[in-house]
């Protein structure tokens, strides 16, 4: 089985292609096969640009890199829907990471894998919408890299769900944030005017 050298890249959000920059970076490592506190496989996977899961071969057998029942669908290039049976955005934290070139020594510096970023948000059906965009000097556009690996994800269930703060309510997987009241919007400028007048006096 080939062992590749892992490496981490940081980029400016306006850079394109192979350029990088020296910025702080954080990471976590979750081995494939990792279980949660009660022995269930942690839902995770590596997803190709076309929405299939990446498969690796060690010369003996092929392993598809997905576990924990996670499912991916896509109908728009660069936009993916993740669902995990029995889980939703209230029950844990999702981590996503763009895919880099496979090996530092042999990486294609012009590869589209070098300059994409990944974001996600809860959707209305209890899953997550994941977006992969290309960094460039223009507005970042959704991009699919076809059969190449595009991003990885892992869902870490809460052992004990957090209890606060209680601002807003989760409705259908989306946080509903109350609008500020008209009274608050009127009182704040009025209070600032009184404070300013008192200082001048």
C-alpha positions in Angstrom: 0.0 0.0 0.0 1.4 3.4 -1.0 1.9 5.8 1.9 1.7 9.4 0.8 3.1 12.3 2.7 0.3 14.4 4.2 0.6 18.2 4.1 -1.5 21.2 4.9 -2.0 24.3 2.7 -3.0 27.8 3.6 -4.0 30.3 0.9 -5.2 33.8 0.6 -8.8 34.0 -0.3 -8.0 36.0 -3.4 -5.1 33.7 -4.7 -5.4 31.2 -7.5 -3.6 28.1 -8.6 -0.5 27.0 -6.7 0.2 30.1 -4.5 0.1 29.8 -0.8 0.8 32.0 2.2 2.0 31.6 5.8 -0.9 31.8 8.1 -2.1 30.1 11.3 -3.8 26.7 10.7 -5.7 24.2 12.8 -6.3 20.5 12.1 -7.6 17.3 13.6 -7.0 13.7 12.6 -9.7 11.1 12.6 -8.7 7.7 11.4 -11.0 5.7 9.1 -12.9 3.2 11.3 -13.1 5.6 14.3 -16.0 5.0 16.7 -17.9 7.3 18.9 -18.3 7.0 22.7 -20.9 4.2 22.4 -19.2 2.2 19.7 -20.9 3.5 16.5 -18.8 4.3 13.5 -18.3 8.1 13.2 -20.0 9.2 10.0 -17.2 10.3 7.6 -16.2 10.1 4.0 -14.1 11.5 1.1 -16.2 12.7 -1.8 -15.3 13.1 -5.5 -16.5 16.0 -7.5 -19.2 14.0 -9.2 -20.7 13.0 -5.8 -19.3 9.5 -5.6 -17.2 8.4 -2.7 -13.5 8.0 -3.2 -12.2 4.4 -3.4 -8.6 3.4 -2.6 -6.8 0.1 -3.5 -3.9 -1.3 -1.5 -3.1 -3.9 -4.1 -5.2 -6.5 -2.5 -8.7 -5.0 -2.1 -10.6 -1.8 -2.7 -12.0 0.3 0.1 -14.7 3.0 -0.5 -14.0 5.8 1.9 -17.4 6.2 3.6 -18.8 4.9 6.9 -21.6 5.5 9.4 -24.3 5.4 6.8 -23.5 8.8 5.3 -25.0 9.6 1.9 -24.2 12.3 -0.7 -26.3 13.5 -3.5 -25.6 16.2 -6.1 -27.5 17.8 -9.0 -25.5 21.0 -9.4 -21.8 21.1 -10.0 -20.0 21.9 -6.7 -23.2 21.6 -4.6 -23.8 18.5 -2.5 -26.4 17.3 0.0 -25.3 15.2 3.0 -27.7 13.1 5.0 -26.8 10.8 7.9 -29.4 8.3 9.2 -30.4 9.2 12.8 -28.4 12.4 12.8 -29.1 16.1 12.1 -27.4 19.4 12.8 -28.7 19.6 16.4 -27.0 16.3 17.4 -23.3 17.0 16.6 -20.8 19.0 14.7 -19.9 18.6 11.1 -16.3 19.2 9.9 -15.4 19.6 6.3 -12.1 20.0 4.5 -11.2 20.6 0.9 -9.0 18.0 -0.8 -5.4 18.9 -1.6 -3.1 17.3 -4.1 -2.4 13.7 -3.2 1.3 13.9 -2.6 3.7 16.8 -2.0 6.4 15.4 -4.1 4.3 14.5 -7.2 1.5 17.0 -6.9 0.3 18.7 -10.0 0.6 22.4 -9.1 -2.0 23.4 -11.6 -4.5 20.9 -10.3 -8.0 22.4 -9.4 -7.6 20.6 -6.1 -5.1 23.2 -5.0 -7.3 26.2 -4.8 -10.9 25.2 -3.7 -12.6 25.9 -0.4 -15.6 24.2 1.2 -18.5 25.6 3.2 -21.7 24.1 4.5 -25.0 25.0 6.2 -27.9 23.0 7.7 -30.8 22.5 5.2 -34.5 22.2 5.6 -34.5 18.4 5.5 -32.3 17.7 8.6 -29.1 17.3 6.6 -26.4 19.7 5.3 -25.8 21.5 2.1 -22.1 21.5 1.2 -20.6 23.9 -1.4 -17.2 23.6 -3.1 -16.0 26.9 -4.7 -13.0 27.8 -6.8 -10.7 30.6 -5.4 -9.8 33.2 -8.0 -9.6 36.9 -8.6 -13.3 36.9 -9.5 -16.2 36.0 -7.3 -15.7 32.4 -6.2 -17.8 30.0 -8.3 -19.2 26.6 -7.6 -16.9 24.0 -9.1 -16.9 20.2 -9.6 -13.6 18.5 -10.1 -15.3 15.5 -11.7 -13.9 12.1 -10.7 -11.1 13.6 -8.6 -11.5 13.8 -4.8 -13.1 17.1 -3.8 -13.6 17.2 -0.1 -13.7 15.2 3.1 -16.2 15.4 6.0 -16.7 13.9 9.5 -19.7 14.2 11.8 -18.9 14.1 15.5 -22.0 13.4 17.6 -22.5 15.2 20.9 -22.1 13.0 23.9 -24.3 15.5 25.7 -26.0 18.1 23.5 -25.2 21.7 24.5 -27.8 23.5 26.5 -27.2 27.2 25.7 -27.4 29.8 24.6 -31.0 29.7 23.6 -31.0 32.6 21.2 -33.1 31.6 18.2 -34.8 28.3 17.5 -33.8 25.4 15.2 -36.7 24.9 12.8 -36.2 22.2 10.1 -32.5 22.3 10.5 -32.2 26.1 10.2 -31.7 28.6 13.0 -34.5 31.1 13.1 -33.2 34.4 14.5 -35.7 36.9 15.8 -35.6 40.3 14.3 -34.7 43.2 16.6 -37.8 45.1 17.7 -38.6 48.6 16.5 -38.5 49.7 20.2 -34.9 48.6 20.6 -33.9 50.2 17.3 -35.4 53.5 18.4 -34.1 53.4 22.0 -30.5 52.9 21.2 -30.0 56.1 19.0 -32.1 58.1 21.6 -29.8 56.8 24.4 -26.7 57.7 22.4 -28.0 61.2 21.8 -28.6 61.8 25.5 -25.1 60.5 26.4 -23.5 62.8 23.8 -25.5 65.8 25.1 -24.5 65.0 28.7 -20.8 64.8 27.7 -20.9 68.2 26.0 -22.6 69.7 29.1 
